[in-house]
Amino acid sequence: MHIRAVRLDELTALQDIERAAGQCFRDVGMPEIADDEPLTVGELARYHHARMAWVAADDADTPVAYLIADRVDGNLHVEQVSVHPDSARRGIGRLLLDHLAAQATSQGVPALTLTTFTEVPWNAPYYARLGFRILDDSRHTPGLREIRRREAAHGLDRWPRACMRRELV
């Protein structure tokens, strides 16, 4: 497995990975999340052009997972990290997050942030094992508050969610 920048001709593959990865939400009573459409090709292309999109590719150089990130309030914010279920539970998500952390550190970025479901085992509990800590609401930056506002408008607050932060420096 190796991490590399996503190519434009792979954007529909990222959508397929997201759809497949989302199906596990059915098992925890969240079919609306499983049915939620991934970002459009145009939205994914924006991450590619910003150099904020990476894939984990197998030995045949086929993407099996991806991560996209934004710059939010001086940190790198994980917008999405998804691993195809056929490649799950092999440390690939961790590799992608560690790659992003190395990118951030090389740029002097102090932390990674993300938002996630708190009661889904492969969400907040997983990220906590990787060094992320739940932020108290009083520590939400303006950008994180805006992300949470958009998530709530999209209906994601139907289930408990939190902002998390992983210090890098």
N, C-alpha and C positions, 0 to 999 in steps of 0.2 A: 504494500500500500504506500502510495506517495501523495503528498499534498502539492498542488499547483494551482495557478490562476485558472479560473473558468474561461472557456472559449465561447465565443458568440454562438457557434453552431451546437452548443450543448445546453442552451437555455431550456429547451423543451424537455430534455432529460432531467433537469433540475425539478421541473414541474412534476414529472413522473415520480421522482424520488419522494417529493413532498406528499403527493397523493398516497403513495404506498405507505410511507412512514405514518401518515395520519390515521390509517385504518385502526391502529392499536387503541385509539381513543374510544372506539366502539366498546371495547372490552371493559372500560371503566365508566360506562354510562354517559359518554360525551359524544354522541353521534353527530351533533352539530359541528363539532370540531373536525371530525373525520370527513364530513361533507364540505367543509369550507374549501373553496378553491385557492390554489396557490397564487402567488404574485403572477402578474402577466409577464409575457416575454419582454415587453417594453420596460416594465419595472425592473426585471432582472437585468436587462441590458444596462440600465443606469448604474447598477452595482458593478457590472463588468467594466464599464467605462471609467468609473471612479476607482478602479483597482481595489474593490472591497468585496470580492467574491472569489472563493476558493473551493476546489473539489478535492476529495480523497478519491484517487483513482486506483483501480486494481492493476494487476500485472499486464493486462491488455490495454491499459490506459483508459478504461471505461469508468466514468464517475459512478461511485456507489454512495456518496454522501456529499453534502455541501454546506457551506457557511457563508452568510452575507452579513455585513456589518455597516454601521453608520458612525459618523463622528457626532457625538452628543455631549455637549458641555465639557469639552476637553478630554473625553474618554472615548474608547471604542465600544460601541453598543452592538451586541449580538442581536441582529434583527431576526435571523432564522438559522438554525442548525438542524439538519435532517439527515438521517442515515436510513438507507433502504433496509427494510426488515430482513432481507436475505444476508445482509452484512452486519446486522446489529449484534451488540454484546461482544464486540471484538476490540473495543478501545478506539474506534474510529472517530467518534464524537470528541473524545478527549484529545486525540491528535489534532483535529481541526481547531479546537479551543486553544491548545498549547501553541499552535502555529500563529493564531491571532495574537496571543499574549506575546510571543516573540516579536511579531511585527510592531505591536504597540510599544514594547520596551525599547526597540531600536529607534523609535520615533520620540521617545521621552514621554509617552502617554502613561499617566499614573494608574489607570484602572480599566478593567472591562466591566460593562454593565449588561444587564438583560432583564427582561420581564418574563415571568413564567407562572405556571399553575403550581400552587403550594402543596396540593394533595395528590398529585400524580407522581408515582415513584420515579419515572424517568425524567421528571422535570426538577422542581426545587430540591428534593432530596439528593438527586444525582449531582446537580450543580454544587450543592453544599460539599459533597465529597471531593469536588474539584477546586475547592477554595473560595467559592462564592459565598457571600453572607447576605442574608435578607436585610434590606435597608428599612429602618423605621421611616414612616411617612414624613417625618420632619427632616429627613436627610435627602429627600427627593429633590433633585435639581430641577430647574424650569423645564429642561428638555425631557426629563423622565416624567414629570407631571403631564406634559403634553402627550407623550406616548401613551400613558395610562388613560388619559381622557379619550384618545382615539380608540383604544382597546375597549373601553367601556361603551362607547358609541357603537362599536361593532358587536356588542353583546358578550364580550369575553368575561365580564365581571359576574356572569351567572355562576361562575365557579371561583373559589378563592385564588387570588393572584398576588404576586409581590414583585417588587424590584429587587434585584440582587447585584452585588458588586464584588469583584475580585481585585484586590490591591496588587499592583505589580511592582511598585518601587517603595 
